[in-house]
């Protein structure tokens, strides 16, 4: 596998406790809101966010000639830590970024000062297969994770059947529509702010469509998540889920049940995004959990 350059940026004083923010699959690091990061920095934290490979300003890959797996995406976490001179950090992961953070806590616990997962699924739970079965209308086998809300399934079924958008405005319209459905129904949706964010995401990407390589990477190594590993996590763990989580409803409680001593926090109104209404609560919770 050729060396892939990963874009990252750092905020705050180098002497403060470090937090590495890990965003979800196919997502750029700037989905970690500036305002949320500002609150963490004001609370005395050194904060790092980055673009996954094939997103944003990180390198894009010709998957046909240089295929990779989701395990390679997981190893990018270590590469970012190393690039910033960090032997360890507080890991905060959102959605699939929470899966990556859990995996690091299992595989290399010495690199994890604490673990915070937001809107995520339990490692080894087969969340991707649950979504695929829901989209295909197949029954979920006994013991499966709770499946996404009906509006999520309907949205992605419609998206899969539609032709690819052909121009910037149509692409951004679709991105805003996706953010709306992920936002959930618990809080007002600010379409103007959403459009500004998606325009920024669209225009800073080297190749917007390259993010779909993450699906190919997951398919190339479907069993990269070790089953039954969560009880081995030693890091102090905070699990956060929105009360209106539409993608992974109830998954947070399942994570907290399996990690010894984990705390579960339900944020009122929050769905699967990080809107301004929840920044103060999220930042306060993360700051309290990352004191060393």
Helices and strands as residue ranges (DSSP letters): E 8-11, E 17-22, G 29-31, H 34-42, E 45-50, H 70-83, E 89-94, H 96-107, G 109-111, E 112-118, H 127-136, H 150-161, H 168-183, H 191-204, G 208-212, H 213-220, G 230-232, E 237-242, H 251-258, E 263-267, G 276-278, H 279-289
